């Protein structure tokens, strides 16, 4: 079996499972975000009285953090009341950040777990060796009632990553390149298993970005085998109670692909599809009105660090807005301690509450008709960040920072090389 199958087998209390099989699984952690008030309504419509496992339930007020309409405020009020009534102590209020980063920060995301959240990018938790997947309100309501949910065991695709990254190329560039080659529907209801020597070069932050974006290939879930990088992160967060599964050597993948990144340059997904991917150089020089750095794909400490590195002692282009959205309050505090936030604000950035912000097009940085935004987030569909006739480009945090600096799409590599040279000279 594949490790993902072993996770489902354990959750279903079975010795083995196989692709295509329907299994009923106990959920290790169930999460609801503030977009999905229908979850509570459905729970009561199903004659729910008491949540099955309040200790395994977590509520995130992240998409509307803080509320900008009366409707959003009322949604959040009802969630707070539900948590109090049901004894759910894991309420992550508007000061906490994005669900996936909170899960990592607080040690809720662990190897071997089955994690289900009302957010399509729950594939992120494959970075920890977990089976993470997104569901809708009704499915989550069933979990609240019963503690379990049915799954069809997915086929698994292996994507083997080899080579050495060039300066200015990151996990975001790698996954954009893969999505561009394979298409947005390549992995529909499949698991994606990342392997290869490149993973050794990727921190947990980069692995989270990689796994996060498999949703844009249609993936049901994602997986990276836990290794010394994983264990060091878990130890740092004082996480000890987890189980590591390994894929059997004779497991047959439904597809086995290899990508060598040695000759990869910075990538960009042009409007209006995530698989509409080109070398960033094809669009270099195109003016941007807004640069957006943050949320669950590109708002971690390392992302803020590279942006601060590029913008140190500089000012953003006066015709460009630069929004910085830390993925969580913990990320914000660490970035402040390291001076990254101060550097970015001094450069002209607008600091936004940790959370989803303009990523989903509801508040805090929406764009107007005819405007162009370059963003480190994960989707560029029409209307995703505001007006339907605006344009959204997806790129790495470094590329976003370089665009903010110049006011147009820019290859970040030269700024990283120049600043590294300056730092060495000054030291």
FENUR-V57051 format. One record per residue. N is the residue number from 1. RES is the residue in one letter. SS is DSSP state (hx for helix, st for strand, lp for the rest). NEAR is the number of other ideal C-beta (glycine too) atoms within 8 Angstrom. D_LAST is the distance of its C-alpha to the last C-alpha in Angstrom with 2 decimals. Layout:
BEGIN
n;res;ss;near;d_last
N;RES;SS;NEAR;D_LAST
N;RES;SS;NEAR;D_LAST
END
This chain:
BEGIN
n;res;ss;near;d_last
1;X;lp;11;52.11
2;X;lp;13;48.74
3;X;hx;13;46.57
4;X;hx;13;47.30
5;X;hx;14;50.99
6;X;hx;10;50.67
7;X;hx;14;49.15
8;X;hx;15;52.12
9;X;hx;13;54.58
10;X;hx;10;53.42
11;X;hx;13;53.60
12;X;lp;11;57.09
13;X;lp;5;58.19
14;X;lp;7;59.05
15;X;lp;3;58.47
16;X;lp;7;57.45
17;X;lp;11;57.14
18;X;lp;8;56.92
19;X;lp;9;55.95
20;X;lp;6;58.45
21;X;lp;8;59.79
22;X;st;7;60.19
23;X;st;13;59.05
24;X;st;7;59.06
25;X;st;12;55.90
26;X;st;9;54.91
27;X;lp;15;51.72
28;X;lp;8;48.88
29;X;st;13;47.23
30;X;st;13;48.72
31;X;st;16;46.84
32;X;st;13;48.20
33;X;st;14;46.33
34;X;lp;15;47.76
35;X;lp;8;48.90
36;X;lp;11;51.53
37;X;lp;10;53.94
38;X;hx;9;56.62
39;X;hx;14;55.61
40;X;hx;11;57.12
41;X;hx;9;60.16
42;X;hx;11;60.75
43;X;hx;12;60.43
44;X;hx;8;63.28
45;X;hx;7;65.25
46;X;lp;9;65.19
47;X;lp;5;66.81
48;X;lp;10;63.62
49;X;lp;3;63.92
50;X;lp;5;61.23
51;X;lp;12;57.95
52;X;lp;8;58.22
53;X;lp;9;54.86
54;X;hx;9;53.11
55;X;hx;6;50.55
56;X;hx;9;49.50
57;X;st;14;49.48
58;X;st;14;46.52
59;X;st;15;46.70
60;X;st;14;43.82
61;X;lp;15;44.02
62;X;lp;16;41.19
63;X;lp;11;42.65
64;X;lp;15;44.04
65;X;lp;16;41.35
66;X;lp;6;42.41
67;X;lp;10;45.92
68;X;lp;8;46.55
69;X;lp;7;50.30
70;X;hx;5;53.23
71;X;hx;6;53.74
72;X;hx;13;50.21
73;X;hx;9;50.60
74;X;hx;8;53.93
75;X;hx;12;52.54
76;X;hx;13;49.93
77;X;hx;8;52.56
78;X;hx;10;54.78
79;X;hx;15;52.03
80;X;hx;10;51.30
81;X;hx;8;55.01
82;X;hx;11;55.39
83;X;hx;11;52.66
84;X;hx;7;54.38
85;X;hx;6;57.79
86;X;hx;10;56.71
87;X;lp;7;54.53
88;X;lp;12;51.38
89;X;lp;7;48.59
90;X;lp;9;45.75
91;X;st;11;45.77
92;X;st;12;42.36
93;X;lp;7;42.89
94;X;lp;12;41.23
95;X;lp;7;38.15
96;X;lp;13;37.15
97;X;st;17;36.08
98;X;lp;15;37.09
99;X;hx;14;39.41
100;X;hx;17;37.48
101;X;hx;15;34.21
102;X;hx;15;36.25
103;X;hx;14;37.92
104;X;hx;13;34.61
105;X;hx;11;33.19
106;X;lp;7;36.38
107;X;lp;10;37.06
108;X;lp;10;40.18
109;X;lp;13;39.21
110;X;lp;12;39.83
111;X;lp;13;40.72
112;X;lp;11;44.42
113;X;lp;13;45.26
114;X;st;13;47.39
115;X;st;16;45.75
116;X;st;16;47.67
117;X;st;15;46.51
118;X;lp;13;48.05
119;X;lp;10;45.08
120;X;hx;6;45.02
121;X;hx;12;41.35
122;X;hx;14;42.08
123;X;hx;18;41.34
124;X;hx;13;37.75
125;X;hx;15;38.70
126;X;hx;17;39.14
127;X;hx;13;35.41
128;X;hx;15;36.56
129;X;lp;14;39.57
130;X;lp;14;42.00
131;X;st;14;44.84
132;X;st;15;43.94
133;X;st;11;46.23
134;X;st;11;47.26
135;X;lp;10;50.85
136;X;lp;7;52.92
137;X;hx;11;54.57
138;X;hx;9;57.78
139;X;hx;10;56.15
140;X;hx;15;53.97
141;X;hx;16;57.11
142;X;hx;11;58.78
143;X;hx;15;55.93
144;X;hx;13;56.39
145;X;hx;10;60.10
146;X;hx;8;60.02
147;X;lp;8;56.55
148;X;st;10;56.83
149;X;st;12;56.78
150;X;st;8;58.00
151;X;st;9;55.81
152;X;st;8;56.56
153;X;lp;12;54.50
154;X;lp;11;52.26
155;X;st;8;51.88
156;X;st;16;48.37
157;X;st;14;46.30
158;X;st;10;43.54
159;X;st;13;40.53
160;X;st;11;38.54
161;X;st;14;34.96
162;X;st;11;33.43
163;X;lp;11;30.61
164;X;lp;7;26.88
165;X;lp;11;25.54
166;X;lp;9;23.90
167;X;lp;7;20.80
168;X;lp;14;22.21
169;X;lp;13;25.20
170;X;lp;13;26.02
171;X;hx;11;29.04
172;X;hx;16;30.58
173;X;hx;14;30.67
174;X;hx;16;32.21
175;X;hx;12;34.93
176;X;hx;16;35.72
177;X;hx;13;36.23
178;X;hx;11;38.53
179;X;hx;16;40.51
180;X;hx;12;40.91
181;X;hx;8;42.35
182;X;hx;10;44.55
183;X;lp;8;45.66
184;X;lp;10;45.90
185;X;lp;7;49.00
186;X;lp;8;48.13
187;X;lp;12;47.60
188;X;lp;8;50.17
189;X;lp;6;51.08
190;X;st;13;49.19
191;X;st;14;46.45
192;X;st;17;43.25
193;X;st;17;41.63
194;X;st;15;38.13
195;X;st;9;37.43
196;X;lp;10;35.37
197;X;hx;8;32.15
198;X;hx;13;30.11
199;X;hx;13;30.70
200;X;hx;7;28.54
201;X;hx;7;25.54
202;X;lp;10;26.67
203;X;lp;7;25.92
204;X;hx;11;28.84
205;X;hx;10;27.71
206;X;hx;11;27.94
207;X;hx;15;31.18
208;X;hx;14;32.64
209;X;hx;14;32.04
210;X;hx;15;33.66
211;X;hx;17;36.66
212;X;hx;14;37.06
213;X;hx;15;37.76
214;X;hx;14;40.45
215;X;hx;12;42.77
216;X;hx;11;42.57
217;X;hx;15;44.16
218;X;lp;11;46.92
219;X;lp;13;45.88
220;X;lp;10;47.71
221;X;st;13;44.92
222;X;st;15;41.85
223;X;st;15;40.54
224;X;st;15;37.58
225;X;lp;10;38.43
226;X;lp;9;36.58
227;X;lp;8;34.13
228;X;hx;5;31.32
229;X;hx;12;29.23
230;X;hx;14;32.26
231;X;hx;9;33.03
232;X;hx;8;29.54
233;X;hx;10;29.76
234;X;hx;14;33.30
235;X;hx;8;32.46
236;X;hx;6;29.71
237;X;lp;10;32.43
238;X;lp;6;34.92
239;X;lp;9;37.23
240;X;lp;5;39.54
241;X;lp;4;42.92
242;X;lp;10;42.79
243;X;lp;6;44.40
244;X;lp;8;42.83
245;X;lp;11;45.10
246;X;lp;6;44.73
247;X;lp;10;46.40
248;X;lp;7;49.21
249;X;lp;4;48.67
250;X;lp;4;51.84
251;X;lp;9;51.09
252;X;lp;4;51.94
253;X;lp;10;49.69
254;X;lp;8;51.44
255;X;st;6;48.85
256;X;st;7;46.07
257;X;st;9;43.40
258;X;st;9;40.26
259;X;st;12;37.45
260;X;st;7;34.79
261;X;lp;14;31.68
262;X;lp;8;30.08
263;X;lp;6;31.24
264;X;lp;12;30.89
265;X;lp;12;29.24
266;X;lp;16;28.78
267;X;st;16;32.24
268;X;st;17;34.18
269;X;st;15;37.54
270;X;lp;9;39.58
271;X;lp;9;42.44
272;X;lp;8;44.52
273;X;lp;9;44.02
274;X;lp;14;41.25
275;X;lp;11;42.41
276;X;lp;11;42.31
277;X;st;13;39.01
278;X;st;10;37.51
279;X;st;8;34.29
280;X;hx;14;32.29
281;X;hx;8;32.35
282;X;hx;7;36.11
283;X;hx;11;35.54
284;X;lp;10;32.42
285;X;lp;6;33.10
286;X;lp;9;35.60
287;X;st;8;35.27
288;X;lp;15;34.71
289;X;lp;10;35.94
290;X;st;14;34.22
291;X;st;16;31.24
292;X;st;17;31.72
293;X;st;19;29.12
294;X;st;16;30.49
295;X;hx;14;33.41
296;X;hx;16;34.29
297;X;hx;12;32.84
298;X;hx;15;29.49
299;X;lp;17;28.78
300;X;lp;11;26.89
301;X;hx;11;23.53
302;X;hx;9;21.85
303;X;hx;14;23.57
304;X;hx;18;22.41
305;X;hx;11;18.81
306;X;hx;14;18.88
307;X;hx;17;20.67
308;X;hx;12;18.19
309;X;hx;9;15.38
310;X;hx;15;17.64
311;X;hx;14;18.83
312;X;lp;9;15.82
313;X;lp;2;16.52
314;X;lp;8;19.60
315;X;lp;6;23.32
316;X;lp;14;25.76
317;X;lp;10;28.59
318;X;lp;6;31.28
319;X;lp;6;33.97
320;X;lp;13;32.41
321;X;st;8;32.52
322;X;st;15;29.75
323;X;st;16;31.07
324;X;st;15;28.90
325;X;st;19;31.05
326;X;lp;14;29.51
327;X;lp;14;31.64
328;X;st;13;32.43
329;X;hx;10;32.08
330;X;hx;9;30.05
331;X;hx;17;27.60
332;X;hx;12;27.55
333;X;hx;8;26.88
334;X;hx;9;24.02
335;X;hx;13;22.44
336;X;hx;10;22.92
337;X;hx;6;21.37
338;X;lp;8;18.18
339;X;lp;8;18.32
340;X;hx;13;19.27
341;X;hx;13;22.67
342;X;hx;8;21.56
343;X;hx;11;19.25
344;X;hx;15;22.19
345;X;hx;10;24.76
346;X;hx;6;22.87
347;X;lp;14;22.80
348;X;lp;8;26.56
349;X;lp;13;27.30
350;X;st;8;30.51
351;X;st;7;30.18
352;X;st;12;33.26
353;X;lp;10;34.90
354;X;lp;16;33.90
355;X;lp;14;36.64
356;X;lp;11;38.03
357;X;hx;15;38.26
358;X;hx;15;39.13
359;X;hx;16;38.75
360;X;hx;9;42.51
361;X;lp;9;43.56
362;X;lp;9;45.05
363;X;lp;10;42.79
364;X;lp;11;39.38
365;X;lp;14;38.35
366;X;lp;11;41.27
367;X;st;14;41.48
368;X;lp;8;44.41
369;X;lp;6;46.69
370;X;lp;6;45.07
371;X;lp;12;41.47
372;X;st;13;38.77
373;X;st;15;36.29
374;X;st;16;33.49
375;X;st;16;32.94
376;X;lp;16;31.19
377;X;lp;13;34.50
378;X;lp;12;37.21
379;X;lp;10;40.22
380;X;lp;14;41.05
381;X;lp;8;44.86
382;X;lp;7;46.76
383;X;lp;9;46.68
384;X;lp;11;44.07
385;X;lp;16;41.88
386;X;st;11;44.56
387;X;lp;11;46.97
388;X;lp;5;48.54
389;X;lp;6;47.96
390;X;lp;15;44.21
391;X;st;8;41.87
392;X;st;16;39.21
393;X;st;17;36.57
394;X;st;15;34.83
395;X;lp;18;31.31
396;X;lp;15;28.12
397;X;hx;14;25.96
398;X;hx;14;23.32
399;X;hx;17;26.16
400;X;hx;17;27.48
401;X;hx;16;24.26
402;X;hx;13;24.03
403;X;hx;16;27.69
404;X;hx;19;27.22
405;X;hx;14;24.60
406;X;hx;8;26.96
407;X;lp;12;30.34
408;X;st;11;31.31
409;X;lp;14;30.80
410;X;lp;11;27.61
411;X;lp;12;25.99
412;X;lp;15;22.67
413;X;hx;11;21.16
414;X;hx;8;19.85
415;X;hx;11;17.95
416;X;hx;14;16.32
417;X;hx;10;15.43
418;X;hx;8;14.30
419;X;hx;11;12.04
420;X;hx;8;10.55
421;X;hx;8;9.96
422;X;hx;8;8.53
423;X;hx;8;6.10
424;X;hx;7;5.16
425;X;hx;6;5.49
426;X;hx;5;3.81
427;X;lp;4;0.00
END
